[in-house]
Amino acid sequence: MPENKVKITTEFIKLDALLKFASMTGSGGEAKMLIQDGQVTVNGEVCTMRGKKIRAGDKVAIIGESEVEVC
């Protein structure tokens, strides 16, 4: 699974917004569906909260697809 780094300039970014910002999904609706379906992990654990605050150092992945590290 390829890993990329995504730089944010704020204290945090919400999970659904990160998926769009990092081009892991094509739309907010797609991000919402993936999160609700349990297809997204944060630091290795499935997360179903769209508004989860993601901070520098966190790793977010779509299961079986791509992974990004926030810095």
PDB file of N, CA, C, O and CB in Angstrom:
ATOM      1  N   MET A   1       0.852  -1.172   0.000  1.00  0.00           N
ATOM      2  CA  MET A   1       0.000   0.000   0.000  1.00  0.00           C
ATOM      3  C   MET A   1       0.900   1.237   0.000  1.00  0.00           C
ATOM      4  O   MET A   1       1.678   1.422   0.936  1.00  0.00           O
ATOM      5  CB  MET A   1      -0.971  -0.003   1.229  1.00  0.00           C
ATOM      6  N   PRO A   2       0.813   2.082  -1.018  1.00  0.00           N
ATOM      7  CA  PRO A   2       1.665   3.266  -1.063  1.00  0.00           C
ATOM      8  C   PRO A   2       1.272   4.268   0.015  1.00  0.00           C
ATOM      9  O   PRO A   2       0.094   4.419   0.337  1.00  0.00           O
ATOM     10  CB  PRO A   2       1.592   3.922  -2.440  1.00  0.00           C
ATOM     11  N   GLU A   3       2.275   4.953   0.571  1.00  0.00           N
ATOM     12  CA  GLU A   3       2.010   5.946   1.601  1.00  0.00           C
ATOM     13  C   GLU A   3       2.503   7.301   1.116  1.00  0.00           C
ATOM     14  O   GLU A   3       3.601   7.417   0.571  1.00  0.00           O
ATOM     15  CB  GLU A   3       2.687   5.557   2.944  1.00  0.00           C
ATOM     16  N   ASN A   4       1.690   8.313   1.318  1.00  0.00           N
ATOM     17  CA  ASN A   4       2.044   9.672   0.964  1.00  0.00           C
ATOM     18  C   ASN A   4       1.959  10.537   2.206  1.00  0.00           C
ATOM     19  O   ASN A   4       1.372  10.143   3.214  1.00  0.00           O
ATOM     20  CB  ASN A   4       1.129  10.217  -0.154  1.00  0.00           C
ATOM     21  N   LYS A   5       2.550  11.714   2.124  1.00  0.00           N
ATOM     22  CA  LYS A   5       2.454  12.677   3.220  1.00  0.00           C
ATOM     23  C   LYS A   5       1.605  13.845   2.762  1.00  0.00           C
ATOM     24  O   LYS A   5       1.722  14.317   1.632  1.00  0.00           O
ATOM     25  CB  LYS A   5       3.861  13.161   3.679  1.00  0.00           C
ATOM     26  N   VAL A   6       0.753  14.299   3.657  1.00  0.00           N
ATOM     27  CA  VAL A   6      -0.112  15.440   3.384  1.00  0.00           C
ATOM     28  C   VAL A   6       0.160  16.481   4.455  1.00  0.00           C
ATOM     29  O   VAL A   6       0.049  16.196   5.648  1.00  0.00           O
ATOM     30  CB  VAL A   6      -1.629  15.029   3.356  1.00  0.00           C
ATOM     31  N   LYS A   7       0.515  17.681   4.034  1.00  0.00           N
ATOM     32  CA  LYS A   7       0.807  18.758   4.982  1.00  0.00           C
ATOM     33  C   LYS A   7      -0.446  19.595   5.197  1.00  0.00           C
ATOM     34  O   LYS A   7      -1.086  20.040   4.244  1.00  0.00           O
ATOM     35  CB  LYS A   7       1.977  19.647   4.475  1.00  0.00           C
ATOM     36  N   ILE A   8      -0.784  19.802   6.466  1.00  0.00           N
ATOM     37  CA  ILE A   8      -1.887  20.699   6.790  1.00  0.00           C
ATOM     38  C   ILE A   8      -1.308  21.915   7.504  1.00  0.00           C
ATOM     39  O   ILE A   8      -0.267  21.821   8.155  1.00  0.00           O
ATOM     40  CB  ILE A   8      -2.970  19.983   7.672  1.00  0.00           C
ATOM     41  N   THR A   9      -1.975  23.041   7.383  1.00  0.00           N
ATOM     42  CA  THR A   9      -1.474  24.276   7.989  1.00  0.00           C
ATOM     43  C   THR A   9      -2.334  24.729   9.159  1.00  0.00           C
ATOM     44  O   THR A   9      -2.151  25.823   9.694  1.00  0.00           O
ATOM     45  CB  THR A   9      -1.406  25.379   6.948  1.00  0.00           C
ATOM     46  N   THR A  10      -3.279  23.872   9.551  1.00  0.00           N
ATOM     47  CA  THR A  10      -4.145  24.163  10.686  1.00  0.00           C
ATOM     48  C   THR A  10      -3.875  23.132  11.779  1.00  0.00           C
ATOM     49  O   THR A  10      -3.135  22.173  11.565  1.00  0.00           O
ATOM     50  CB  THR A  10      -5.650  24.156  10.265  1.00  0.00           C
ATOM     51  N   GLU A  11      -4.475  23.333  12.942  1.00  0.00           N
ATOM     52  CA  GLU A  11      -4.278  22.404  14.055  1.00  0.00           C
ATOM     53  C   GLU A  11      -4.791  21.008  13.716  1.00  0.00           C
ATOM     54  O   GLU A  11      -4.187  20.005  14.097  1.00  0.00           O
ATOM     55  CB  GLU A  11      -4.978  22.924  15.309  1.00  0.00           C
ATOM     56  N   PHE A  12      -5.920  20.952  12.988  1.00  0.00           N
ATOM     57  CA  PHE A  12      -6.500  19.664  12.614  1.00  0.00           C
ATOM     58  C   PHE A  12      -7.307  19.842  11.338  1.00  0.00           C
ATOM     59  O   PHE A  12      -7.565  20.960  10.893  1.00  0.00           O
ATOM     60  CB  PHE A  12      -7.390  19.091  13.757  1.00  0.00           C
ATOM     61  N   ILE A  13      -7.701  18.704  10.759  1.00  0.00           N
ATOM     62  CA  ILE A  13      -8.617  18.677   9.618  1.00  0.00           C
ATOM     63  C   ILE A  13      -9.575  17.523   9.873  1.00  0.00           C
ATOM     64  O   ILE A  13      -9.174  16.482  10.394  1.00  0.00           O
ATOM     65  CB  ILE A  13      -7.848  18.512   8.231  1.00  0.00           C
ATOM     66  N   LYS A  14     -10.830  17.703   9.510  1.00  0.00           N
ATOM     67  CA  LYS A  14     -11.801  16.631   9.727  1.00  0.00           C
ATOM     68  C   LYS A  14     -11.558  15.507   8.724  1.00  0.00           C
ATOM     69  O   LYS A  14     -11.102  15.737   7.604  1.00  0.00           O
ATOM     70  CB  LYS A  14     -13.252  17.167   9.604  1.00  0.00           C
ATOM     71  N   LEU A  15     -11.872  14.299   9.152  1.00  0.00           N
ATOM     72  CA  LEU A  15     -11.577  13.103   8.360  1.00  0.00           C
ATOM     73  C   LEU A  15     -12.145  13.175   6.951  1.00  0.00           C
ATOM     74  O   LEU A  15     -11.427  12.907   5.988  1.00  0.00           O
ATOM     75  CB  LEU A  15     -12.118  11.880   9.056  1.00  0.00           C
ATOM     76  N   ASP A  16     -13.411  13.530   6.808  1.00  0.00           N
ATOM     77  CA  ASP A  16     -13.992  13.563   5.465  1.00  0.00           C
ATOM     78  C   ASP A  16     -13.314  14.602   4.581  1.00  0.00           C
ATOM     79  O   ASP A  16     -13.120  14.374   3.387  1.00  0.00           O
ATOM     80  CB  ASP A  16     -15.485  13.850   5.544  1.00  0.00           C
ATOM     81  N   ALA A  17     -12.955  15.744   5.166  1.00  0.00           N
ATOM     82  CA  ALA A  17     -12.269  16.790   4.404  1.00  0.00           C
ATOM     83  C   ALA A  17     -10.866  16.337   4.007  1.00  0.00           C
ATOM     84  O   ALA A  17     -10.396  16.661   2.917  1.00  0.00           O
ATOM     85  CB  ALA A  17     -12.196  18.093   5.222  1.00  0.00           C
ATOM     86  N   LEU A  18     -10.197  15.593   4.881  1.00  0.00           N
ATOM     87  CA  LEU A  18      -8.859  15.105   4.559  1.00  0.00           C
ATOM     88  C   LEU A  18      -8.894  14.157   3.366  1.00  0.00           C
ATOM     89  O   LEU A  18      -8.032  14.228   2.490  1.00  0.00           O
ATOM     90  CB  LEU A  18      -8.241  14.403   5.771  1.00  0.00           C
ATOM     91  N   LEU A  19      -9.879  13.276   3.328  1.00  0.00           N
ATOM     92  CA  LEU A  19      -9.970  12.329   2.216  1.00  0.00           C
ATOM     93  C   LEU A  19     -10.091  13.071   0.886  1.00  0.00           C
ATOM     94  O   LEU A  19      -9.491  12.665  -0.109  1.00  0.00           O
ATOM     95  CB  LEU A  19     -11.170  11.382   2.410  1.00  0.00           C
ATOM     96  N   LYS A  20     -10.864  14.151   0.868  1.00  0.00           N
ATOM     97  CA  LYS A  20     -10.982  14.960  -0.347  1.00  0.00           C
ATOM     98  C   LYS A  20      -9.691  15.737  -0.608  1.00  0.00           C
ATOM     99  O   LYS A  20      -9.192  15.741  -1.733  1.00  0.00           O
ATOM    100  CB  LYS A  20     -12.174  15.932  -0.234  1.00  0.00           C
ATOM    101  N   PHE A  21      -9.148  16.393   0.419  1.00  0.00           N
ATOM    102  CA  PHE A  21      -7.949  17.224   0.294  1.00  0.00           C
ATOM    103  C   PHE A  21      -6.760  16.413  -0.225  1.00  0.00           C
ATOM    104  O   PHE A  21      -5.965  16.909  -1.023  1.00  0.00           O
ATOM    105  CB  PHE A  21      -7.599  17.858   1.644  1.00  0.00           C
ATOM    106  N   ALA A  22      -6.646  15.176   0.229  1.00  0.00           N
ATOM    107  CA  ALA A  22      -5.531  14.310  -0.171  1.00  0.00           C
ATOM    108  C   ALA A  22      -5.815  13.568  -1.473  1.00  0.00           C
ATOM    109  O   ALA A  22      -5.021  12.730  -1.899  1.00  0.00           O
ATOM    110  CB  ALA A  22      -5.228  13.307   0.930  1.00  0.00           C
ATOM    111  N   SER A  23      -6.947  13.877  -2.106  1.00  0.00           N
ATOM    112  CA  SER A  23      -7.363  13.232  -3.362  1.00  0.00           C
ATOM    113  C   SER A  23      -7.509  11.716  -3.218  1.00  0.00           C
ATOM    114  O   SER A  23      -7.268  10.965  -4.164  1.00  0.00           O
ATOM    115  CB  SER A  23      -6.357  13.544  -4.468  1.00  0.00           C
ATOM    116  N   MET A  24      -7.902  11.285  -2.036  1.00  0.00           N
ATOM    117  CA  MET A  24      -8.160   9.867  -1.814  1.00  0.00           C
ATOM    118  C   MET A  24      -9.553   9.504  -2.294  1.00  0.00           C
ATOM    119  O   MET A  24      -9.830   8.345  -2.601  1.00  0.00           O
ATOM    120  CB  MET A  24      -7.996   9.509  -0.332  1.00  0.00           C
ATOM    121  N   THR A  25     -10.438  10.508  -2.359  1.00  0.00           N
ATOM    122  CA  THR A  25     -11.784  10.328  -2.904  1.00  0.00           C
ATOM    123  C   THR A  25     -12.054  11.465  -3.878  1.00  0.00           C
ATOM    124  O   THR A  25     -11.402  12.507  -3.833  1.00  0.00           O
ATOM    125  CB  THR A  25     -12.865  10.289  -1.766  1.00  0.00           C
ATOM    126  N   GLY A  26     -13.012  11.251  -4.747  1.00  0.00           N
ATOM    127  CA  GLY A  26     -13.335  12.261  -5.733  1.00  0.00           C
ATOM    128  C   GLY A  26     -14.343  13.286  -5.250  1.00  0.00           C
ATOM    129  O   GLY A  26     -14.482  14.356  -5.842  1.00  0.00           O
ATOM    130  N   SER A  27     -15.058  12.954  -4.158  1.00  0.00           N
ATOM    131  CA  SER A  27     -16.095  13.869  -3.673  1.00  0.00           C
ATOM    132  C   SER A  27     -16.339  13.657  -2.185  1.00  0.00           C
ATOM    133  O   SER A  27     -15.936  12.652  -1.599  1.00  0.00           O
ATOM    134  CB  SER A  27     -17.405  13.672  -4.461  1.00  0.00           C
ATOM    135  N   GLY A  28     -17.007  14.633  -1.600  1.00  0.00           N
ATOM    136  CA  GLY A  28     -17.382  14.508  -0.196  1.00  0.00           C
ATOM    137  C   GLY A  28     -18.367  13.376   0.022  1.00  0.00           C
ATOM    138  O   GLY A  28     -18.330  12.705   1.054  1.00  0.00           O
ATOM    139  N   GLY A  29     -19.245  13.163  -0.940  1.00  0.00           N
ATOM    140  CA  GLY A  29     -20.212  12.069  -0.835  1.00  0.00           C
ATOM    141  C   GLY A  29     -19.534  10.717  -0.824  1.00  0.00           C
ATOM    142  O   GLY A  29     -19.921   9.823  -0.072  1.00  0.00           O
ATOM    143  N   GLU A  30     -18.515  10.571  -1.665  1.00  0.00           N
ATOM    144  CA  GLU A  30     -17.763   9.309  -1.692  1.00  0.00           C
ATOM    145  C   GLU A  30     -17.033   9.104  -0.366  1.00  0.00           C
ATOM    146  O   GLU A  30     -16.997   7.995   0.167  1.00  0.00           O
ATOM    147  CB  GLU A  30     -16.752   9.295  -2.873  1.00  0.00           C
ATOM    148  N   ALA A  31     -16.453  10.180   0.162  1.00  0.00           N
ATOM    149  CA  ALA A  31     -15.767  10.093   1.457  1.00  0.00           C
ATOM    150  C   ALA A  31     -16.736   9.659   2.547  1.00  0.00           C
ATOM    151  O   ALA A  31     -16.418   8.794   3.363  1.00  0.00           O
ATOM    152  CB  ALA A  31     -15.125  11.445   1.825  1.00  0.00           C
ATOM    153  N   LYS A  32     -17.924  10.266   2.557  1.00  0.00           N
ATOM    154  CA  LYS A  32     -18.947   9.940   3.554  1.00  0.00           C
ATOM    155  C   LYS A  32     -19.315   8.463   3.493  1.00  0.00           C
ATOM    156  O   LYS A  32     -19.403   7.799   4.525  1.00  0.00           O
ATOM    157  CB  LYS A  32     -20.198  10.802   3.343  1.00  0.00           C
ATOM    158  N   MET A  33     -19.527   7.954   2.294  1.00  0.00           N
ATOM    159  CA  MET A  33     -19.913   6.548   2.132  1.00  0.00           C
ATOM    160  C   MET A  33     -18.806   5.609   2.612  1.00  0.00           C
ATOM    161  O   MET A  33     -19.082   4.639   3.318  1.00  0.00           O
ATOM    162  CB  MET A  33     -20.249   6.254   0.662  1.00  0.00           C
ATOM    163  N   LEU A  34     -17.559   5.888   2.236  1.00  0.00           N
ATOM    164  CA  LEU A  34     -16.447   5.038   2.656  1.00  0.00           C
ATOM    165  C   LEU A  34     -16.318   5.007   4.179  1.00  0.00           C
ATOM    166  O   LEU A  34     -16.097   3.951   4.771  1.00  0.00           O
ATOM    167  CB  LEU A  34     -15.138   5.526   2.026  1.00  0.00           C
ATOM    168  N   ILE A  35     -16.457   6.171   4.800  1.00  0.00           N
ATOM    169  CA  ILE A  35     -16.344   6.254   6.266  1.00  0.00           C
ATOM    170  C   ILE A  35     -17.491   5.483   6.918  1.00  0.00           C
ATOM    171  O   ILE A  35     -17.259   4.684   7.826  1.00  0.00           O
ATOM    172  CB  ILE A  35     -16.350   7.740   6.741  1.00  0.00           C
ATOM    173  N   GLN A  36     -18.718   5.714   6.467  1.00  0.00           N
ATOM    174  CA  GLN A  36     -19.878   5.030   7.053  1.00  0.00           C
ATOM    175  C   GLN A  36     -19.814   3.522   6.858  1.00  0.00           C
ATOM    176  O   GLN A  36     -20.297   2.768   7.701  1.00  0.00           O
ATOM    177  CB  GLN A  36     -21.165   5.567   6.446  1.00  0.00           C
ATOM    178  N   ASP A  37     -19.223   3.078   5.759  1.00  0.00           N
ATOM    179  CA  ASP A  37     -19.114   1.646   5.473  1.00  0.00           C
ATOM    180  C   ASP A  37     -17.941   0.974   6.188  1.00  0.00           C
ATOM    181  O   ASP A  37     -17.704  -0.220   6.004  1.00  0.00           O
ATOM    182  CB  ASP A  37     -18.977   1.436   3.989  1.00  0.00           C
ATOM    183  N   GLY A  38     -17.205   1.737   7.004  1.00  0.00           N
ATOM    184  CA  GLY A  38     -16.095   1.157   7.757  1.00  0.00           C
ATOM    185  C   GLY A  38     -14.879   0.847   6.907  1.00  0.00           C
ATOM    186  O   GLY A  38     -14.105  -0.051   7.240  1.00  0.00           O
ATOM    187  N   GLN A  39     -14.696   1.575   5.816  1.00  0.00           N
ATOM    188  CA  GLN A  39     -13.583   1.326   4.899  1.00  0.00           C
ATOM    189  C   GLN A  39     -12.379   2.228   5.153  1.00  0.00           C
ATOM    190  O   GLN A  39     -11.398   2.181   4.410  1.00  0.00           O
ATOM    191  CB  GLN A  39     -14.048   1.506   3.481  1.00  0.00           C
ATOM    192  N   VAL A  40     -12.451   3.061   6.214  1.00  0.00           N
ATOM    193  CA  VAL A  40     -11.383   4.016   6.492  1.00  0.00           C
ATOM    194  C   VAL A  40     -10.795   3.738   7.870  1.00  0.00           C
ATOM    195  O   VAL A  40     -11.523   3.515   8.837  1.00  0.00           O
ATOM    196  CB  VAL A  40     -11.906   5.471   6.404  1.00  0.00           C
ATOM    197  N   THR A  41      -9.463   3.756   7.945  1.00  0.00           N
ATOM    198  CA  THR A  41      -8.801   3.587   9.236  1.00  0.00           C
ATOM    199  C   THR A  41      -8.035   4.849   9.590  1.00  0.00           C
ATOM    200  O   THR A  41      -7.530   5.559   8.720  1.00  0.00           O
ATOM    201  CB  THR A  41      -7.854   2.369   9.216  1.00  0.00           C
ATOM    202  N   VAL A  42      -7.962   5.111  10.889  1.00  0.00           N
ATOM    203  CA  VAL A  42      -7.151   6.199  11.429  1.00  0.00           C
ATOM    204  C   VAL A  42      -6.198   5.548  12.417  1.00  0.00           C
ATOM    205  O   VAL A  42      -6.622   4.956  13.409  1.00  0.00           O
ATOM    206  CB  VAL A  42      -8.036   7.337  12.112  1.00  0.00           C
ATOM    207  N   ASN A  43      -4.918   5.663  12.138  1.00  0.00           N
ATOM    208  CA  ASN A  43      -3.884   5.047  12.984  1.00  0.00           C
ATOM    209  C   ASN A  43      -4.140   3.556  13.188  1.00  0.00           C
ATOM    210  O   ASN A  43      -3.938   3.015  14.275  1.00  0.00           O
ATOM    211  CB  ASN A  43      -3.821   5.751  14.345  1.00  0.00           C
ATOM    212  N   GLY A  44      -4.592   2.903  12.107  1.00  0.00           N
ATOM    213  CA  GLY A  44      -4.764   1.457  12.125  1.00  0.00           C
ATOM    214  C   GLY A  44      -6.094   0.958  12.651  1.00  0.00           C
ATOM    215  O   GLY A  44      -6.331  -0.250  12.649  1.00  0.00           O
ATOM    216  N   GLU A  45      -6.978   1.852  13.105  1.00  0.00           N
ATOM    217  CA  GLU A  45      -8.266   1.448  13.645  1.00  0.00           C
ATOM    218  C   GLU A  45      -9.389   1.991  12.775  1.00  0.00           C
ATOM    219  O   GLU A  45      -9.350   3.149  12.357  1.00  0.00           O
ATOM    220  CB  GLU A  45      -8.425   1.931  15.095  1.00  0.00           C
ATOM    221  N   VAL A  46     -10.391   1.161  12.500  1.00  0.00           N
ATOM    222  CA  VAL A  46     -11.531   1.597  11.690  1.00  0.00           C
ATOM    223  C   VAL A  46     -12.204   2.782  12.380  1.00  0.00           C
ATOM    224  O   VAL A  46     -12.434   2.764  13.589  1.00  0.00           O
ATOM    225  CB  VAL A  46     -12.549   0.430  11.473  1.00  0.00           C
ATOM    226  N   CYS A  47     -12.513   3.809  11.592  1.00  0.00           N
ATOM    227  CA  CYS A  47     -13.176   5.004  12.120  1.00  0.00           C
ATOM    228  C   CYS A  47     -14.413   5.285  11.286  1.00  0.00           C
ATOM    229  O   CYS A  47     -14.333   5.363  10.060  1.00  0.00           O
ATOM    230  CB  CYS A  47     -12.215   6.235  12.118  1.00  0.00           C
ATOM    231  N   THR A  48     -15.563   5.438  11.945  1.00  0.00           N
ATOM    232  CA  THR A  48     -16.808   5.720  11.237  1.00  0.00           C
ATOM    233  C   THR A  48     -17.330   7.126  11.560  1.00  0.00           C
ATOM    234  O   THR A  48     -18.494   7.431  11.304  1.00  0.00           O
ATOM    235  CB  THR A  48     -17.866   4.671  11.594  1.00  0.00           C
ATOM    236  N   MET A  49     -16.470   7.974  12.119  1.00  0.00           N
ATOM    237  CA  MET A  49     -16.859   9.345  12.460  1.00  0.00           C
ATOM    238  C   MET A  49     -16.320  10.309  11.398  1.00  0.00           C
ATOM    239  O   MET A  49     -15.115  10.549  11.329  1.00  0.00           O
ATOM    240  CB  MET A  49     -16.331   9.737  13.877  1.00  0.00           C
ATOM    241  N   ARG A  50     -17.211  10.856  10.575  1.00  0.00           N
ATOM    242  CA  ARG A  50     -16.798  11.783   9.514  1.00  0.00           C
ATOM    243  C   ARG A  50     -16.064  12.996  10.058  1.00  0.00           C
ATOM    244  O   ARG A  50     -15.123  13.488   9.436  1.00  0.00           O
ATOM    245  CB  ARG A  50     -18.005  12.238   8.721  1.00  0.00           C
ATOM    246  N   GLY A  51     -16.489  13.478  11.211  1.00  0.00           N
ATOM    247  CA  GLY A  51     -15.924  14.693  11.780  1.00  0.00           C
ATOM    248  C   GLY A  51     -14.723  14.475  12.673  1.00  0.00           C
ATOM    249  O   GLY A  51     -14.282  15.405  13.348  1.00  0.00           O
ATOM    250  N   LYS A  52     -14.184  13.268  12.691  1.00  0.00           N
ATOM    251  CA  LYS A  52     -13.011  12.977  13.531  1.00  0.00           C
ATOM    252  C   LYS A  52     -11.901  13.960  13.203  1.00  0.00           C
ATOM    253  O   LYS A  52     -11.596  14.189  12.033  1.00  0.00           O
ATOM    254  CB  LYS A  52     -12.518  11.513  13.325  1.00  0.00           C
ATOM    255  N   LYS A  53     -11.300  14.539  14.223  1.00  0.00           N
ATOM    256  CA  LYS A  53     -10.227  15.506  14.026  1.00  0.00           C
ATOM    257  C   LYS A  53      -8.918  14.763  13.772  1.00  0.00           C
ATOM    258  O   LYS A  53      -8.468  13.964  14.594  1.00  0.00           O
ATOM    259  CB  LYS A  53     -10.097  16.449  15.255  1.00  0.00           C
ATOM    260  N   ILE A  54      -8.322  15.042  12.624  1.00  0.00           N
ATOM    261  CA  ILE A  54      -7.061  14.423  12.240  1.00  0.00           C
ATOM    262  C   ILE A  54      -5.962  15.459  12.419  1.00  0.00           C
ATOM    263  O   ILE A  54      -6.059  16.580  11.920  1.00  0.00           O
ATOM    264  CB  ILE A  54      -7.106  13.889  10.767  1.00  0.00           C
ATOM    265  N   ARG A  55      -4.919  15.071  13.136  1.00  0.00           N
ATOM    266  CA  ARG A  55      -3.820  15.994  13.445  1.00  0.00           C
ATOM    267  C   ARG A  55      -2.516  15.471  12.868  1.00  0.00           C
ATOM    268  O   ARG A  55      -2.429  14.322  12.434  1.00  0.00           O
ATOM    269  CB  ARG A  55      -3.685  16.197  14.970  1.00  0.00           C
ATOM    270  N   ALA A  56      -1.502  16.331  12.870  1.00  0.00           N
ATOM    271  CA  ALA A  56      -0.173  15.941  12.389  1.00  0.00           C
ATOM    272  C   ALA A  56       0.282  14.679  13.116  1.00  0.00           C
ATOM    273  O   ALA A  56       0.139  14.564  14.333  1.00  0.00           O
ATOM    274  CB  ALA A  56       0.857  17.092  12.596  1.00  0.00           C
ATOM    275  N   GLY A  57       0.828  13.739  12.356  1.00  0.00           N
ATOM    276  CA  GLY A  57       1.292  12.475  12.912  1.00  0.00           C
ATOM    277  C   GLY A  57       0.302  11.344  12.725  1.00  0.00           C
ATOM    278  O   GLY A  57       0.673  10.175  12.838  1.00  0.00           O
ATOM    279  N   ASP A  58      -0.952  11.665  12.442  1.00  0.00           N
ATOM    280  CA  ASP A  58      -1.964  10.627  12.219  1.00  0.00           C
ATOM    281  C   ASP A  58      -1.785   9.999  10.844  1.00  0.00           C
ATOM    282  O   ASP A  58      -1.341  10.653   9.901  1.00  0.00           O
ATOM    283  CB  ASP A  58      -3.385  11.211  12.357  1.00  0.00           C
ATOM    284  N   LYS A  59      -2.137   8.723  10.746  1.00  0.00           N
ATOM    285  CA  LYS A  59      -2.122   8.011   9.470  1.00  0.00           C
ATOM    286  C   LYS A  59      -3.544   7.598   9.140  1.00  0.00           C
ATOM    287  O   LYS A  59      -4.240   6.993   9.955  1.00  0.00           O
ATOM    288  CB  LYS A  59      -1.176   6.769   9.517  1.00  0.00           C
ATOM    289  N   VAL A  60      -3.962   7.939   7.928  1.00  0.00           N
ATOM    290  CA  VAL A  60      -5.318   7.645   7.467  1.00  0.00           C
ATOM    291  C   VAL A  60      -5.222   6.773   6.230  1.00  0.00           C
ATOM    292  O   VAL A  60      -4.420   7.039   5.335  1.00  0.00           O
ATOM    293  CB  VAL A  60      -6.119   8.953   7.169  1.00  0.00           C
ATOM    294  N   ALA A  61      -6.040   5.733   6.181  1.00  0.00           N
ATOM    295  CA  ALA A  61      -5.998   4.823   5.015  1.00  0.00           C
ATOM    296  C   ALA A  61      -7.402   4.425   4.623  1.00  0.00           C
ATOM    297  O   ALA A  61      -8.307   4.333   5.452  1.00  0.00           O
ATOM    298  CB  ALA A  61      -5.152   3.558   5.317  1.00  0.00           C
ATOM    299  N   ILE A  62      -7.557   4.190   3.313  1.00  0.00           N
ATOM    300  CA  ILE A  62      -8.732   3.514   2.803  1.00  0.00           C
ATOM    301  C   ILE A  62      -8.292   2.056   2.697  1.00  0.00           C
ATOM    302  O   ILE A  62      -7.323   1.748   2.003  1.00  0.00           O
ATOM    303  CB  ILE A  62      -9.247   4.123   1.400  1.00  0.00           C
ATOM    304  N   ILE A  63      -8.988   1.181   3.368  1.00  0.00           N
ATOM    305  CA  ILE A  63      -8.569  -0.226   3.476  1.00  0.00           C
ATOM    306  C   ILE A  63      -8.304  -0.812   2.104  1.00  0.00           C
ATOM    307  O   ILE A  63      -9.156  -0.783   1.216  1.00  0.00           O
ATOM    308  CB  ILE A  63      -9.638  -1.060   4.205  1.00  0.00           C
ATOM    309  N   GLY A  64      -7.087  -1.351   1.950  1.00  0.00           N
ATOM    310  CA  GLY A  64      -6.701  -2.018   0.720  1.00  0.00           C
ATOM    311  C   GLY A  64      -6.337  -1.087  -0.419  1.00  0.00           C
ATOM    312  O   GLY A  64      -6.033  -1.559  -1.515  1.00  0.00           O
ATOM    313  N   GLU A  65      -6.356   0.217  -0.200  1.00  0.00           N
ATOM    314  CA  GLU A  65      -6.058   1.146  -1.280  1.00  0.00           C
ATOM    315  C   GLU A  65      -4.873   2.039  -0.958  1.00  0.00           C
ATOM    316  O   GLU A  65      -3.729   1.665  -1.214  1.00  0.00           O
ATOM    317  CB  GLU A  65      -7.267   1.993  -1.582  1.00  0.00           C
ATOM    318  N   SER A  66      -5.134   3.219  -0.397  1.00  0.00           N
ATOM    319  CA  SER A  66      -4.056   4.177  -0.193  1.00  0.00           C
ATOM    320  C   SER A  66      -3.977   4.601   1.266  1.00  0.00           C
ATOM    321  O   SER A  66      -4.934   4.453   2.025  1.00  0.00           O
ATOM    322  CB  SER A  66      -4.250   5.399  -1.087  1.00  0.00           C
ATOM    323  N   GLU A  67      -2.823   5.128   1.641  1.00  0.00           N
ATOM    324  CA  GLU A  67      -2.593   5.584   2.994  1.00  0.00           C
ATOM    325  C   GLU A  67      -1.848   6.907   2.936  1.00  0.00           C
ATOM    326  O   GLU A  67      -0.970   7.094   2.094  1.00  0.00           O
ATOM    327  CB  GLU A  67      -1.806   4.533   3.815  1.00  0.00           C
ATOM    328  N   VAL A  68      -2.199   7.825   3.831  1.00  0.00           N
ATOM    329  CA  VAL A  68      -1.478   9.078   3.932  1.00  0.00           C
ATOM    330  C   VAL A  68      -1.098   9.329   5.386  1.00  0.00           C
ATOM    331  O   VAL A  68      -1.795   8.915   6.313  1.00  0.00           O
ATOM    332  CB  VAL A  68      -2.319  10.242   3.376  1.00  0.00           C
ATOM    333  N   GLU A  69       0.022  10.015   5.556  1.00  0.00           N
ATOM    334  CA  GLU A  69       0.438  10.468   6.875  1.00  0.00           C
ATOM    335  C   GLU A  69       0.307  11.981   6.886  1.00  0.00           C
ATOM    336  O   GLU A  69       0.791  12.662   5.982  1.00  0.00           O
ATOM    337  CB  GLU A  69       1.903  10.010   7.217  1.00  0.00           C
ATOM    338  N   VAL A  70      -0.343  12.496   7.903  1.00  0.00           N
ATOM    339  CA  VAL A  70      -0.548  13.937   8.021  1.00  0.00           C
ATOM    340  C   VAL A  70       0.657  14.548   8.734  1.00  0.00           C
ATOM    341  O   VAL A  70       1.104  14.050   9.767  1.00  0.00           O
ATOM    342  CB  VAL A  70      -1.873  14.256   8.788  1.00  0.00           C
ATOM    343  N   CYS A  71       1.165  15.622   8.170  1.00  0.00           N
ATOM    344  CA  CYS A  71       2.286  16.306   8.823  1.00  0.00           C
ATOM    345  C   CYS A  71       2.056  17.799   8.813  1.00  0.00           C
ATOM    346  O   CYS A  71       2.886  18.556   9.316  1.00  0.00           O
ATOM    347  CB  CYS A  71       3.621  15.968   8.132  1.00  0.00           C
TER     348      CYS A  71
END
